[in-house]
Amino acid sequence: MGIPMQAEPTLSLNLLRDAGEVLKYHFMVNALIAGSVVAVMAGLLGWFMVLRRETFAGHTLAMMALPGASGAALLGIPAAWGYFAFCGASALAIGRTSGGEGRAWNEQSASIGAVQALALALGFLFVSLYHGVLGDLENLLFGTFLGISDGQVLTLAAVAGCSLIALLALGRRLLLVSVDPDLAFARGVGVRALSVAFLVLLGLAVAATSQITGVLLVFALLVAPPAAAQVLAVRPGPSLALTVAIGLISVWLGLGISYFSVYPAGFFITMISFGLYVLARGAAWAKGRSARRAGPAFAESELDQPPAGGVIA
């Protein structure tokens, strides 16, 4: 769906004028604020998700829109309630396969896939039993990014604030568990409980934000910016900051381009974040290739030099 304007706006070479035109409409301001909040929250949670190699788990939690919304419609309750219920239950089920028992990655992946298959099967069952129109399901999948109210912005900011406070409280231990679970266990950290807590936090955050931005866009912001940042920066601090920056750039540029286009904002945001990820991978590849070329010459020059003190062992 395009931008709901009477006269179609046109992009000019004057970026300041174009930015001013975008910001003079209240619905665009709300979209930019909500998108910024989602970019920060999804980026930080997604950074840990990518680091922990739980992207498939995040995808499974995002896919709970189908059974959640269809099940809620069948029961006659708001779609959000069903989505929260399925996200929370799925996070707990997936958490049973994460960490603490030394399970191999392929075992965890198979268990997560089984949870996703069961949830999707239930979703199709609920859809077949429900004979009405699932308009709420479409909103959960694709969002209503350009129709966000002031109340929704405040709700989203509150959810993001609570999520970031929880992440801040768990951050140090979660980082240790993600990098070296054996060391964390030896230091008395509850690896299983922390893993489950993170998955539940991730699931509830996805369930809350996807009602505004859509499941597909939330998942794109959960994966692409953190993946690009972790390619470019190794240390956690710079990598987290870069993740947020990439997410914000993707959202701001995507919304701005969408305003002057007939295509939806989610498409541009996803394509920009994916493009930045491809550029990050290309930069890392070029840097690695340069290092490999310089490596032999550097090693040769080092071998030509006598050791310190002129003594050869």
C-alpha positions, 0 to 999 in steps of 0.5 A: 500500500502506498502513502495515503496522500492526495497529491503524489510527492516527488523527490528532488535534489534538495534533501533538506526540503525533502526531509522537511516535507516528510516531517510536516506530516504527523503520521510520518513523524509517528512512523519514524519514531516507532521505526527508530524504537523498533530498530534499537530494540530489535537490533540489541536483542537481535545482536544476542540472537545472532551471536547465540546462533538462534536465528532459526529460533527467532524466525520460529517465534516470529512465525507464531503470528499464524497460529496466534492470530487464527487461534485468537480469531477462533476463540473470539479474542484479540489477535494480540492475545493469541500471539503473546500466548503462542510466542511465550509458549514457543519460547519456553518449548524452544528453551528446553533445547537451548544450552545447559545439556551440551546438546549439539546444534543440529539437535537444537535445530531439529527441535526448533523445527519441530516446534515450528512445524507443530505451530504452523499445523495448528495455525492451518487447523485454526484457519480451516475451522474459522470461516471469517476474514482474518484481517488481523493476521494480515496486519500482523504479517505486514504491519500498519507502519504508516497508520501508527497512532500516538497511543501505539507509539507510547505503548511501543516505547514502553515495551522497548524500555522494559525490554532494554532494562531487562536486557541491561540486567541480563547483559553481562551474564548473557554475553558470557553464556553466549560466548562460553557456556561452560565457563559460565556454568563453572562460575555458577551462572544458570545457563538454562534459566538465562537462555530461556529468559532471553528467548521469552524476552525475545518472543514477547518483544517480537509479539509486541512490536509486530502488531505495528511493524509486521512480523516480516519487518521485525525479523528483518531488523532482528537479523540483518543489522546485527549480522552486518555489525558482527562482520565489521566489529569484533568487540561487543561495544562497537558491534552493538553501537554499529548494529543500532546505527545500521538499523536506524539508517535502514528505517530512516532511509526506507521510510523516506524513500517510501514516502516518495514512492508507491511501494510499502515501507517494509520493502525498502527497509528490508532491502536497505538492511540486506544491502548493508549486510552484503556491503559488510560481507564484501568489506570483510572479504576484501580486508581478508584478501588484503591481509592474506596477500600481505601475510607472506611478505610480512612473514618473510621480512620477519624471518630475515631479521635476527632475533633480539640481541643477535642470538639465534637459538 
